């Protein structure tokens, strides 16, 4: 069974979409209402987006600035901002296997290549979709 990626990724795309649609004239409380979560959660994710150079906001000031056009913000950019562990490895392989066991001695080397390839494919797929495409879809539904 796969570990589910947290909802931070989809919430971050939701946030970026709202910022664009409302031309930055929006508060975290409004965003929290749209996402249906606590404003603290929104501010935490916005902080991650800010550290990644995707948005700029100031406490107590209405307005959030996109630092790049949405067409230049890929799902991979958002994923890296809010989900990817600091060591940039999606799949951690346990390191304390029993070297006296044939499987324990060889499991790391057997897993490294296929898991690295799986992460590469995921990242390539995420890089092909932009947040602008999401906003376009949302606006076409209106």
Secondary structure, 3 states (H helix, E strand, C coil): CCCCCCCHHHHHHHHHHHHHHCCCCCCHHHHHHHHCCCHHHHHHHHHHHHHCCCEEECCCCCCEEECCCHHHCEHHHHHHHHCCCCCCCCCCCCCCCCCCCHHHHHHHHHHHHHHHHHHHHHHHHHHCCEHHHHHHHHHHCC
